[in-house]
Amino acid sequence: MADKKSFVLRVDSQTYDALEKWAADEFRSINGQLEWIIHRALKEAGRTPKKGTPDKEKPGKK
């Protein structure tokens, strides 16, 4: 399993409420719903990370 990074996300209360309802409707946590939304957006944009490729460049490489 890949390492997960944490970060703070601030959204207005109406957006949060809508996200909370959407997550509940699909039996997901809010965090799980956000991960699903982000993964779907990356896939639709053709930006899904390739399997087996490093997340960052190795030191000394450009």
C-alpha positions in Angstrom: 0.0 0.0 0.0 1.3 3.4 -0.9 2.2 5.9 1.8 -0.6 8.5 2.3 0.1 12.1 2.9 -2.2 14.3 5.0 -3.1 17.9 4.4 -5.7 20.5 5.5 -8.6 21.3 3.2 -10.8 24.3 4.0 -14.3 24.4 2.3 -17.3 26.5 3.0 -20.1 24.9 5.1 -22.5 24.4 2.2 -19.9 22.5 0.2 -19.0 20.4 3.3 -22.7 19.6 3.9 -23.2 18.6 0.2 -20.0 16.4 0.4 -21.1 14.9 3.6 -24.5 13.9 2.2 -23.0 12.6 -1.0 -20.5 10.4 1.0 -23.3 9.1 3.2 -25.5 8.3 0.1 -22.6 6.1 -1.2 -21.7 4.6 2.3 -18.3 6.3 2.3 -16.5 8.5 4.8 -15.9 12.1 3.7 -12.2 11.3 3.3 -13.0 8.3 1.2 -15.4 10.3 -1.0 -12.7 13.0 -1.5 -10.2 10.3 -2.5 -12.7 8.8 -5.0 -13.5 12.3 -6.5 -9.8 13.1 -6.9 -9.0 9.7 -8.4 -11.9 10.0 -10.9 -10.8 13.6 -11.8 -7.2 12.4 -12.4 -8.3 9.5 -14.5 -10.6 11.7 -16.6 -7.8 14.2 -17.1 -5.4 11.4 -18.1 -3.2 12.2 -15.1 -3.4 9.0 -13.2 0.0 8.0 -11.9 1.5 5.0 -13.7 2.1 1.9 -11.6 5.8 1.4 -10.8 6.9 4.9 -11.4 8.4 6.9 -8.6 6.3 9.8 -7.1 9.4 12.1 -7.2 12.5 12.2 -9.3 15.6 10.6 -7.8 18.2 12.9 -6.4 20.6 14.1 -9.1 18.2 13.5 -12.0 16.4 16.2 -14.0 
